[in-house]
Amino acid sequence: MKSGLELIDDRKAVLIERIKNIIVELVHYSAETLKIKNSEYISERLNHDYTYLANIFSESEGTTIEHYVISHKVERVKEYLLYDELNLTEISYKLNYSSVAHLSSQFKKVTGLSPTVYKQLQINQRKPLENV
């Protein structure tokens, strides 16, 4: 039989997984852009106060929900750049950035490179098929 503390930890672990799933769904699989802040969306979806969710998330994961979202958004930007289907304006709109400049500055903060330089490096790292 479990003690009360273990049950609380289990509930928190479940909530943290649900937060992660919502973020992954939002960033990687959602076709629509949010009209509300991520914090409001997560709070509404989980029916919990955002401050509570943010506290248990950072306590458990060692990072904030916001940084977790940014990491996923940057990975998504990398994918879009790699497949070369959208320009930066389209990518920033699709990922709900306020501007291309905001996307670029976040991308550079995380990767150390601007999206344009990153994209050029990706292309330069690829070998022509005849050389593989």
C-alpha positions in Angstrom: 0.0 0.0 0.0 1.3 3.5 -0.9 1.7 6.3 1.5 0.1 9.7 1.0 3.4 11.2 -0.2 3.9 8.7 -2.9 0.4 9.3 -4.2 1.1 13.1 -4.3 4.4 12.4 -6.2 2.6 10.2 -8.6 0.0 12.8 -9.3 2.7 15.4 -9.9 4.6 13.1 -12.2 1.4 12.5 -14.2 0.8 16.3 -14.4 4.3 16.9 -15.6 3.9 14.3 -18.3 0.7 15.9 -19.4 2.3 19.3 -19.5 5.1 17.9 -21.7 2.5 16.2 -24.0 0.5 19.4 -24.4 3.7 21.3 -25.3 4.8 18.7 -27.8 1.3 18.6 -29.3 1.2 22.4 -29.5 4.6 22.9 -31.1 4.9 19.8 -33.3 1.4 18.7 -34.3 -1.0 21.6 -34.0 -2.0 23.2 -37.3 -3.7 26.2 -35.6 -2.0 29.1 -33.9 -3.1 29.9 -30.4 -5.0 33.1 -29.7 -4.1 32.9 -26.0 -0.8 32.6 -24.1 0.8 29.2 -23.7 0.4 29.6 -19.9 -3.3 30.1 -20.2 -3.7 27.3 -22.6 -1.8 24.8 -20.4 -3.7 26.0 -17.3 -7.1 25.6 -19.0 -6.2 22.2 -20.5 -5.1 20.8 -17.1 -7.6 22.7 -15.0 -4.9 23.9 -12.6 -3.4 27.2 -11.7 -0.4 28.0 -13.9 1.8 29.0 -11.0 1.3 25.6 -9.4 2.0 23.8 -12.7 5.1 26.0 -13.3 6.4 25.3 -9.8 6.1 21.5 -9.9 7.5 21.4 -13.4 10.6 23.4 -12.7 11.1 21.5 -9.4 11.0 18.2 -11.2 12.6 19.0 -14.5 15.2 21.6 -13.5 13.9 24.0 -16.2 10.9 26.2 -16.6 7.9 25.4 -18.8 8.8 28.5 -20.8 12.3 27.2 -21.5 10.9 23.8 -22.4 8.5 25.4 -24.9 11.4 27.4 -26.4 13.6 24.3 -26.7 10.8 22.5 -28.6 10.1 25.6 -30.8 13.8 25.8 -31.7 13.8 22.1 -32.7 10.8 22.7 -34.8 12.4 25.7 -36.5 15.4 23.4 -37.3 13.1 20.9 -38.9 11.4 23.6 -41.0 14.8 25.0 -42.1 16.1 21.5 -43.0 13.1 20.7 -45.2 13.1 24.2 -46.7 9.4 24.3 -47.2 8.7 27.6 -45.4 10.5 30.9 -45.1 11.3 32.5 -41.7 8.2 34.7 -41.8 5.9 31.7 -42.4 7.8 29.7 -39.7 7.5 32.5 -37.2 3.7 32.8 -37.9 3.2 29.0 -37.7 5.0 28.8 -34.3 3.2 31.8 -32.9 6.2 34.2 -32.6 5.4 37.9 -32.5 8.0 38.5 -35.2 10.9 37.0 -37.3 13.3 39.0 -35.1 11.9 37.4 -31.9 12.2 33.9 -33.5 15.8 34.7 -34.7 16.9 36.0 -31.3 15.5 33.0 -29.4 17.0 30.6 -32.0 20.4 32.3 -31.7 20.3 32.2 -27.9 19.7 28.5 -27.9 21.9 27.4 -30.8 24.5 30.1 -31.0 23.7 30.6 -34.7 21.1 32.7 -36.6 18.5 30.6 -38.5 20.1 31.7 -41.8 23.6 30.6 -40.8 22.2 27.4 -39.4 20.3 26.7 -42.6 23.5 27.4 -44.7 25.5 25.0 -42.5 22.9 22.3 -42.9 23.1 22.6 -46.6 26.9 22.7 -46.6 27.1 19.5 -44.4 25.1 17.5 -46.9 27.0 15.5 -49.5 25.9 15.2 -53.1 24.4 11.8 -53.7 27.2 10.8 -56.1 29.7 11.3 -53.3 28.0 9.2 -50.7 
